[in-house]
Amino acid sequence: MADSIMYQEDCYVILEPDRPEQFLSEAELLEKLKDILQQQEELPRDLQKFNSLEEQAQHLLETSCEFNVSPSQYLQWYVTRLEKR
């Protein structure tokens, strides 16, 4: 049986071209995703079925770890757990 700690999330590390990595909480990442989605002229087909920006961002967060903003821009995110020792 898997240890339940595997499913606990502290934060996300965010990777973008030409920028240092960032650590964001889930709420902060959702806001970032909403901002990016709001600026898109055309959304991927799997996001078009959702009526609200909140639902689109939540679906993206739960089912992906990368979003292509433009041909040369992308956003990647990975869950990470930060521990102080």
RATATA-V87504 format. One line per field, one symbol per residue. ss: DSSP state (H for helix, E for strand, - for the rest). phi: phi as a letter, one per 30 degrees, with the letter a starting at -180 (. if undefined). psi: psi as a letter, one per 20 degrees, with the letter a starting at -180 (. if undefined). A space follows every 50 residues. Layout:
BEGIN
ss=???
phi=???
psi=???
END
This chain:
BEGIN
ss=---HHHH---EEEEEE-----EEE-HHHHHHHHHHHHH------HHHH-- --HHHHHHHHHHH--EEEEE--EEEEEEEE-----
phi=.dddddcdbcabcccbeibddbcbdddddedddddddddddbceedcddc dcdeddddddddcbbabddaecbbbbbbdbccbcb
psi=pqphhhjppgaqpppqpkqqqqpqrgghgggggggghhiphpqqgiihiq hqhghgggggghirjqpogrhjprpqqpqqpppp.
END
